[in-house]
């Protein structure tokens, strides 16, 4: 295990991330489906999602994923973290609008929410989330990825001041992300007032399942069996 992977695993375990048995079961299901020719629904599979419902500000500096395996670190924002009315826009199946996560105050310009997730069995990653801000809230934000040696900007985003926006970003062209224990962060900037705010809801990281070791051999065997039956 390299230093980067070790650091991410340690960080995520410290924020209620370690649920490897779930990932193991999902991988076995995927292998079985590939071997039998059924649809595993691998494309766009949710790796980790946060519906922000039930979070109590001040109770913790982190929020565990509501679906999948992950955690988001909020400690840089201290008392600036709160909750406001949420939305169903971009929600995973069954999630209600509930609450949204809010960050308030221009003193937090330049700080980031950091998401950790186990994408070690996925490739072609993407993220979507619902976002809105106040008129003096964070207007110039960016998404960054930790490559193991530095933070790299993947994209930038703003937010409407009047309605919820659904933002979606496809990172499939960045092959270096494939099969990683990933760290991503939303760096906030552009707030112009002490009451300026931004809200996030339904943050969803998705990807395509990578074949597990032996899966290719199973597919080859299945093909031989089919040909012999013909």
N, C-alpha and C positions, 0 to 999 in steps of 0.2 A: 504494500500500500504506500503510495507516494505521500509527500508531506502535505500537498494540497488536499488530497482526499482525506487524510487523517484529520486535518484541521476542520474540514467541513463536517465530517462525521461527528467529531467532538462537539462542535458548535450546535449541530442539530439535535444531538442527544440531550444536550443541556437545556433545550427548549421544547421538550416533549415530542421529539421527532421519531424516536426509534420504534418503528412498528414493522420490522422487516418480514415478519411472518405473513403479513397481508400482501406485500410485494411478491413473496415467494409463491403464494397461492395463485396470484394473478399470472405469474410467469408460467406456472404449470398449466393453467387453463389455456393460455395462449399457445403453448406447445401442442397440447392435445388437439386444439382446433386446427392448427396448421397440418398436423399429421392426418387428421380425419377429413380435411377439406371443408370444414365449416367456417362460418364467418366469425372471427374473434373480435371484430370491432376495434382493431388496433389503431386505425388512423384517427387522429384527434382524440386519443384516449386521455382522460384527465389524469395528470400526475399529482397535482396538488391544487386545492381551491380554498378560498377564504370567503365565506358569506358574511363575516363580521357580526353575526348575530350572537347575542349573549355575552359579548366582551364587556367587562367592567373596568373602566379606566382607573388606573392606580393599583389594580390587583396584581398586575404582572407587566413586565417589560416586553412580553412576547405574546403572540397569538398562534396557537397551533392550528394547522389546516383543518377545516371542517370536513373536507373530503380529501382522501389521499394522504400523502406523506410530506409534511413540510412545516415550517414555522417562520413567522416574520418578527424581526427584532425591532422594537420601537423605542429602545432605551435612550437614543439621542434626543428625543423630543420631551422627555420628562412630563411636566404638567401640561404641555401643549396638546397632549393626546386626549381625545374625547369621542363621543358617539353622537350621531344625529340620525334623523330619519333616513332610511335606506331606500333601495329600489330593487325591483325584480329584473331589471335590465341586465342581460348577460348572466343570469343566475343558472346554476346547474339544476338539473331536474329535481323538483321537490323542495327547493329552497324558497322561502318566502322573502318579501322585501325586508322586513325587520329593521335592523340598524345598519349604519355605515360608520366607517372609521373616519374621524376628522382630525386634522392638524391645524392649529390656530396660532398665528403670530408671525410677523416678519422677522423676529429674532431667530427663527429656525431656517431662514434661507441658507441654502448650501448643505443642509443635513439630509439624511436618507433613511428610508425604510428598507431594511435588508431582508430578502426572502431566501431561505435555504430549502432546497428540495432534492430528493433522491431521484435523479433522472438517469441513473446508471444503466437502466434497461430501456432507454428511449433515445430516439433521434428526431431530427426535424422539429425542434421545439417552437412553441408559440406561446403568447400570453394575450389575454383579453381582460378588460376590467371596465367597470362603470366609474365615471369621475365627473365631478362638478366643483365649482369654486365660487367664492364670493367676489364682489367687484374689486376688492383689494387683496384677493387671495393669490396663491401660487400659480403664476401664469406661464412660466418657462421652466419646464421640468424635463428630465431625461431618464432613460432606462440604461443601466450599465450592467455588465457581466464581469465577474472575477475570473480571469484566465489562469490563475495560479501564480501570477507575478504582478499583475496590474489590473486596474479597472478599465474596461473598454466601453465607450459609449456605443450603444446599439441603435437608439432612436431618441427622438424628443417628442414631447406632447404638451398640449395646453388643456384647457377645459372651459366649457361654457359657464357663464355666470347666471344663466336663466333656466337651464334644464340639464338633465343627466345626459352625458355622452358615453357611447360604448367605443372604447379604443381597442384595436386588435393589431398585433405585431407578429410577423412571421420571421423566425430566426433560422429557418431550415438551410439557408445558404452558409451559415457558420458551422462548418463541419466539426470544428474543435469542441463544440458543445455536446456532441453526440456521446452518449454513454458516460456522462459526468455526474458527480455529486455537485450540484450547481448552487452558486450564490449569485443572486441578482439584486439590484437595488434601484429604487425610485428616488432620485435626487431632486429635492424640491427647491424652487427658486422663484424670484419675481414677485413675492408678496410685498405690498407697499404700506401695510398698516398693521397695527398690533392686534386688530380683530380680524385680519384677513385669514381666510380659511380655505381648505381643500378637503373634499370628501372622496373616499374610495369605497367601492363595494364590489362584490363578486369578482375577485381577482382569481383568474383561472390559468394555470400553466398546463399545457397539453403537449403531447408528442406521439410519435409512432413507435410501437413496441419493437425493440431489437430482438432478433432471434437469439434465444438462449443457447449456450453450448450444447451441441448435439441436435439442435433443431433442424439444421440443414441436412444432417445425415438422416433424420427421421423423414424429412420431406423427400429425399432421394429414394429411401426405401419405399415410401408410399407410392412414388411414381413407378418403381419397378413392379410393385404388386398390381397396380392398375394395368400396366402394359401386359403383364402375364395373363391377367383375366381376360383381356381382349383377345 
